[in-house]
Amino acid sequence: MAGKALADAFGESVGQAGRRKRGAVYTPDHVVEWMVTEALEARLTEALGFPRHRVRSLLRGRASVGSMEARALSRVMLDLRVLDPAAGVGAFLIGAARVISAAAQSAAAAGAPGLDALFTARGALQRCCFGFEIDDETAEIATTVILLSTMDCGATDSPRVVSVRNPLASGLQHPAAPKGWDLVVMNPPYIGEKHIRARLGADVARSLRDAHGFAPWLGRVRIAHRRG
């Protein structure tokens, strides 16, 4: 609750104009939980070759697995690497840590061994979850919000999971995920074209224009299309 209160206070201090300038859209907790759960189910379905309905039953504690399947499930869970490349104040990282923790407990109950490190949200956060944030101040707030929101009984470690980074310019590579990310969960920033150069820099603005055709005529085409 303390983490959420701090996040709400930060949102209020930024204000509507500040959120518009930052491209920030804050996601409700129940939407975060649904998105992360759906993404995790899809990843486990792909990695294990189980039917989706069976994975869903496993994560809800309504199924069991054989010994070979149990070991495979443990490997996938322990190797999970989750990224939010536009972390904001950490809603998706908090949600991911909580969903993974609950999933690990259900998987253990189903017979998967060695998942103790994921049984708490702080443990899941420290092992599996990472974030990038372009704004220094927001990254600092995110770290505090995340730590407060995953404060498990007896937890003394303080993992810093949000790095100050512009992934549009620097990419998504990270030493913790040398083979890439298993899940990328995010609510992407929505920044008007007039703010892109000032907010993200000339190089990013140029790259976006080259890749996606950002230009004055694009807005006119969209307007014409809507009118048609």
Secondary structure per residue as TSV (DSSP state, phi and psi in degrees):
chain	resnum	aa	ss	phi	psi
A	1	M	-	360.0	-37.0
A	2	A	H	-63.1	-39.8
A	3	G	H	-62.9	-44.2
A	4	K	H	-64.4	-40.0
A	5	A	H	-62.4	-40.0
A	6	L	H	-67.0	-41.5
A	7	A	H	-62.4	-42.4
A	8	D	H	-64.4	-41.0
A	9	A	H	-63.5	-39.0
A	10	F	H	-64.4	-43.3
A	11	G	H	-60.5	-41.0
A	12	E	H	-67.3	-36.9
A	13	S	H	-69.2	-33.9
A	14	V	H	-69.1	-40.8
A	15	G	H	79.1	169.3
A	16	Q	H	-62.6	-43.3
A	17	A	H	-64.8	-40.2
A	18	G	H	-66.0	-39.7
A	19	R	H	-64.7	-39.2
A	20	R	H	-64.2	-42.8
A	21	K	H	-65.8	-39.0
A	22	R	H	-78.2	-15.3
A	23	G	T	74.3	22.4
A	24	A	-	-87.1	129.0
A	25	V	-	-129.5	115.4
A	26	Y	-	-87.7	133.3
A	27	T	-	-99.3	130.4
A	28	P	-	-61.0	150.1
A	29	D	H	-57.9	-41.4
A	30	H	H	-68.6	-29.9
A	31	V	H	-70.9	-42.2
A	32	V	H	-58.3	-48.9
A	33	E	H	-60.0	-43.9
A	34	W	H	-63.4	-44.6
A	35	M	H	-64.6	-44.4
A	36	V	H	-66.7	-41.8
A	37	T	H	-61.5	-45.4
A	38	E	H	-61.1	-42.3
A	39	A	H	-65.7	-42.0
A	40	L	H	-65.7	-43.3
A	41	E	H	-59.4	-43.0
A	42	A	H	-63.6	-41.7
A	43	R	H	-64.7	-45.0
A	44	L	H	-66.5	-37.6
A	45	T	H	-60.0	-44.6
A	46	E	H	-67.9	-46.1
A	47	A	H	-71.3	-34.9
A	48	L	H	-97.5	-19.1
A	49	G	-	73.4	18.6
A	50	F	-	-83.2	153.6
A	51	P	-	-62.4	148.2
A	52	R	H	-59.5	-38.7
A	53	H	H	-66.0	-30.1
A	54	R	H	-73.2	-40.3
A	55	V	H	-60.2	-43.0
A	56	R	H	-61.3	-41.2
A	57	S	H	-64.9	-40.4
A	58	L	H	-59.9	-45.8
A	59	L	H	-72.1	-12.6
A	60	R	T	-105.1	8.5
A	61	G	T	72.6	26.6
A	62	R	-	-115.4	20.0
A	63	A	-	-152.8	164.1
A	64	S	-	-129.0	169.9
A	65	V	-	-133.9	156.9
A	66	G	-	-74.2	175.5
A	67	S	H	-64.6	-42.9
A	68	M	H	-67.9	-42.0
A	69	E	H	-64.9	-36.8
A	70	A	H	-63.1	-43.0
A	71	R	H	-66.2	-39.6
A	72	A	H	-63.4	-42.0
A	73	L	H	-62.1	-42.1
A	74	S	H	-61.7	-44.2
A	75	R	H	-60.3	-45.0
A	76	V	H	-64.2	-43.4
A	77	M	H	-63.9	-44.2
A	78	L	H	-70.9	-26.4
A	79	D	H	-90.4	-1.3
A	80	L	-	-57.1	133.3
A	81	R	-	-130.5	118.0
A	82	V	E	-115.4	133.2
A	83	L	E	-126.0	135.8
A	84	D	E	-114.1	105.8
A	85	P	T	-79.6	-1.0
A	86	A	T	-138.2	68.7
A	87	A	-	-67.2	-24.5
A	88	G	T	57.1	-131.1
A	89	V	T	-97.8	16.3
A	90	G	S	98.6	13.7
A	91	A	H	-58.2	-44.1
A	92	F	H	-73.1	-31.6
A	93	L	H	-70.5	-39.9
A	94	I	H	-63.7	-46.8
A	95	G	H	-61.4	-41.8
A	96	A	H	-63.2	-43.5
A	97	A	H	-61.0	-42.2
A	98	R	H	-69.4	-42.5
A	99	V	H	-66.1	-43.6
A	100	I	H	-64.1	-40.5
A	101	S	H	-60.8	-46.8
A	102	A	H	-64.6	-39.9
A	103	A	H	-64.6	-39.8
A	104	A	H	-64.2	-39.8
A	105	Q	H	-64.6	-41.3
A	106	S	H	-66.3	-41.5
A	107	A	H	-63.4	-40.4
A	108	A	H	-64.1	-41.1
A	109	A	H	-63.8	-29.2
A	110	A	T	-81.0	-8.0
A	111	G	T	120.2	-2.0
A	112	A	-	-75.9	128.2
A	113	P	-	-90.9	162.3
A	114	G	S	71.3	25.3
A	115	L	-	-101.9	12.5
A	116	D	G	-54.6	-34.5
A	117	A	G	-64.5	-17.6
A	118	L	G	-102.8	3.6
A	119	F	S	-69.6	-20.6
A	120	T	S	-111.8	155.4
A	121	A	H	-61.3	-37.9
A	122	R	H	-65.5	-39.8
A	123	G	H	-64.8	-43.6
A	124	A	H	-64.7	-39.0
A	125	L	H	-61.3	-48.6
A	126	Q	H	-66.0	-35.6
A	127	R	H	-88.2	-35.2
A	128	C	H	-115.3	-21.5
A	129	C	E	-114.2	135.4
A	130	F	E	-142.6	152.9
A	131	G	E	-145.0	152.3
A	132	F	E	-116.1	146.0
A	133	E	E	-146.9	130.0
A	134	I	S	-75.8	-23.4
A	135	D	-	-100.9	123.8
A	136	D	H	-58.3	-47.9
A	137	E	H	-63.4	-43.5
A	138	T	H	-64.5	-38.7
A	139	A	H	-61.6	-40.2
A	140	E	H	-64.4	-45.0
A	141	I	H	-62.4	-42.7
A	142	A	H	-58.5	-43.8
A	143	T	H	-58.9	-44.8
A	144	T	H	-66.7	-45.3
A	145	V	H	-60.3	-44.9
A	146	I	H	-64.3	-44.2
A	147	L	H	-65.6	-41.3
A	148	L	H	-65.4	-37.2
A	149	S	H	-78.9	-14.4
A	150	T	T	-119.1	29.6
A	151	M	-	-78.9	92.2
A	152	D	-	-80.6	157.7
A	153	C	T	-58.5	122.2
A	154	G	T	85.9	-2.6
A	155	A	-	-70.6	128.6
A	156	T	-	-118.8	-15.1
A	157	D	-	-78.2	155.4
A	158	S	-	-133.4	75.8
A	159	P	-	-66.2	136.1
A	160	R	-	-100.2	105.4
A	161	V	-	-103.4	-6.8
A	162	V	E	-108.5	119.4
A	163	S	E	-102.3	143.3
A	164	V	E	-76.9	113.5
A	165	R	-	-162.4	144.8
A	166	N	-	-102.7	96.7
A	167	P	H	-67.6	-21.7
A	168	L	H	-64.6	-34.4
A	169	A	H	-94.6	-33.8
A	170	S	H	-103.9	-9.5
A	171	G	-	84.6	-176.9
A	172	L	S	-108.1	5.4
A	173	Q	-	-65.5	145.7
A	174	H	-	-155.8	139.1
A	175	P	T	-57.7	-28.6
A	176	A	T	-75.2	-13.8
A	177	A	-	-132.4	67.0
A	178	P	T	-63.4	-24.4
A	179	K	T	-98.2	7.5
A	180	G	-	100.5	177.9
A	181	W	-	-96.3	140.6
A	182	D	S	-77.3	-40.0
A	183	L	E	-133.8	134.7
A	184	V	E	-119.4	112.0
A	185	V	-	-120.9	134.0
A	186	M	-	-168.4	160.5
A	187	N	-	-114.2	100.2
A	188	P	-	-63.7	149.1
A	189	P	-	-66.8	145.5
A	190	Y	-	-115.0	103.4
A	191	I	-	-119.4	124.2
A	192	G	-	-61.8	152.5
A	193	E	H	-56.9	-34.5
A	194	K	H	-68.6	-19.1
A	195	H	H	-95.8	-12.4
A	196	I	H	-61.6	-48.0
A	197	R	H	-63.1	-45.1
A	198	A	H	-68.8	-36.6
A	199	R	H	-84.5	-40.8
A	200	L	H	-108.9	-13.6
A	201	G	-	100.1	156.9
A	202	A	H	-64.4	-37.2
A	203	D	H	-64.6	-42.9
A	204	V	H	-67.5	-42.4
A	205	A	H	-58.2	-42.5
A	206	R	H	-66.0	-41.2
A	207	S	H	-64.5	-42.6
A	208	L	H	-63.2	-40.3
A	209	R	H	-65.0	-42.5
A	210	D	H	-65.6	-39.2
A	211	A	H	-80.3	-35.3
A	212	H	H	-121.5	0.9
A	213	G	-	74.1	28.3
A	214	F	-	-60.7	120.1
A	215	A	S	-162.7	160.7
A	216	P	H	-55.3	-34.2
A	217	W	H	-70.9	-19.1
A	218	L	H	-64.6	-41.6
A	219	G	H	-61.9	-38.1
A	220	R	H	-67.6	-36.7
A	221	V	H	-64.4	-42.9
A	222	R	H	-64.0	-41.7
A	223	I	H	-63.2	-45.5
A	224	A	H	-61.0	-39.1
A	225	H	H	-65.1	-43.4
A	226	R	H	-64.2	-40.6
A	227	R	H	-66.1	-35.5
A	228	G	-	-68.7	360.0
